[in-house]
Amino acid sequence: MIRHIVPFRLKHAKGSPEEADFLKALAKLADIPGVLNLQVMPQISRKNDFTYGVSMEFASNETYQAYNEHPDHVAFVQGKWVPEVVAFMEIDFVY
């Protein structure tokens, strides 16, 4: 199993319609085949300046690679992530 975790910060104001639209689009990545247990969570630690985190799991590296190449994921990254996320860190764990 692979757990894919990405803490991030948006350029949008907290509670804004733009923030809500982004989070709704992010949650739809759960519809991509192979994505398991997608969660979008607010980040509360004062130890960093990220405001949200997304976590999802994949049964195998092949499934994870298929997700990365899926047209819906590619469109989300190009159309939403790149223009709207100002900072992030990507972490992938095998368990």
C-alpha positions in Angstrom: 0.0 0.0 0.0 1.0 3.6 -0.7 -0.2 6.5 1.4 0.1 9.8 -0.6 0.0 12.9 1.7 0.2 16.5 0.5 0.0 19.4 2.9 -0.7 22.7 1.0 -1.7 26.3 1.2 -4.1 28.0 -1.2 -3.9 31.6 -2.5 -7.6 32.0 -1.6 -9.0 33.5 1.6 -10.4 31.2 4.2 -14.1 30.7 3.7 -14.1 32.2 0.2 -16.1 30.7 -2.7 -12.8 30.1 -4.5 -11.5 28.0 -1.6 -14.7 26.0 -1.5 -14.6 25.4 -5.3 -11.0 24.2 -5.1 -11.7 21.8 -2.2 -14.8 20.4 -4.0 -12.7 19.8 -7.1 -9.9 18.2 -5.0 -12.4 15.8 -3.4 -13.6 14.7 -6.8 -10.2 13.0 -7.3 -11.7 10.2 -5.2 -13.6 9.2 -8.4 -10.4 8.2 -10.2 -10.0 4.4 -10.3 -7.6 3.1 -7.7 -7.9 6.0 -5.3 -8.7 4.8 -1.8 -9.7 6.7 1.4 -9.3 10.2 0.0 -9.5 12.7 2.8 -9.2 16.5 2.7 -8.4 17.9 6.1 -7.8 21.4 7.6 -4.3 21.6 9.1 -4.2 23.1 12.7 -0.5 22.9 13.8 1.3 26.2 14.4 4.5 24.4 13.4 4.0 25.1 9.7 2.0 27.5 7.4 0.1 24.9 5.4 -3.7 25.3 5.8 -4.9 21.9 4.4 -3.8 18.4 3.7 -5.0 15.8 1.4 -4.4 12.1 2.0 -5.2 9.1 -0.2 -4.1 5.5 -0.5 -3.2 3.2 -3.4 -3.0 -0.6 -3.4 0.2 -0.6 -5.4 2.8 1.6 -7.1 1.2 0.7 -10.5 -2.1 2.0 -9.2 -0.4 5.2 -8.0 1.3 5.7 -11.3 -2.0 5.2 -13.2 -3.6 7.9 -10.9 -0.8 10.3 -11.7 -1.3 9.8 -15.4 -5.1 9.8 -15.4 -6.6 12.6 -17.5 -8.8 13.8 -14.6 -5.8 14.1 -12.3 -3.7 15.8 -15.0 -6.5 18.3 -15.7 -6.9 19.1 -12.0 -3.2 19.7 -11.6 -3.0 22.0 -14.6 -6.3 23.8 -14.2 -6.6 24.1 -10.4 -3.5 23.0 -8.5 -0.8 25.0 -10.3 -2.7 28.3 -10.5 -4.3 28.1 -7.0 -1.8 26.4 -4.6 1.0 28.7 -3.4 3.0 26.1 -1.3 2.9 22.3 -0.8 4.9 19.3 0.2 4.4 15.8 -1.3 5.1 12.8 0.9 4.6 9.1 -0.1 4.8 6.3 2.3 4.9 2.5 1.7 3.2 0.4 4.3 
